[in-house]
């Protein structure tokens, strides 16, 4: 599985073992972070401070309004290949 459609399939239809794989887990966490942040902002709940580590930095940048949702997810999906090799 190499493309974003594969990630989508694993998130919704994959096994526990598949979703635990970093190449699927990290984009799934990023997606969840973006969706949750967007829902909170729609309810008028905004963070005063944000922080993140590793790929979480991009979710923090989204929450701070530095990145938009598309760029946040593109970066996370692109970076996942690099982190698989670590």
C-alpha positions, 0 to 999 in steps of 0.5 A: 500500500503506497498512496493516500487511498491506502491510508484511508482504507486502513483507517476505516477497514484495516486491522489493529495491526495495520493501523499500528504501523507508523506509516498509517498511524501518523497520518491517522493521528494528524487527520484526527487532530485537524478534524478535532481542532476544526470542530472545536474552532467551529464551537468557538473554542480556541487554544491560547497556546499550542505545542507539538513534537515530531509530526505533531508540530504540524498539527500545532501549526494548524491549530495556531493558524499558521498552516491550513488543513490541506497543507497540514495533511499533505505534509503529514502524508508526505513525511510518513514515508521518511519516518517509515525508514527510521 
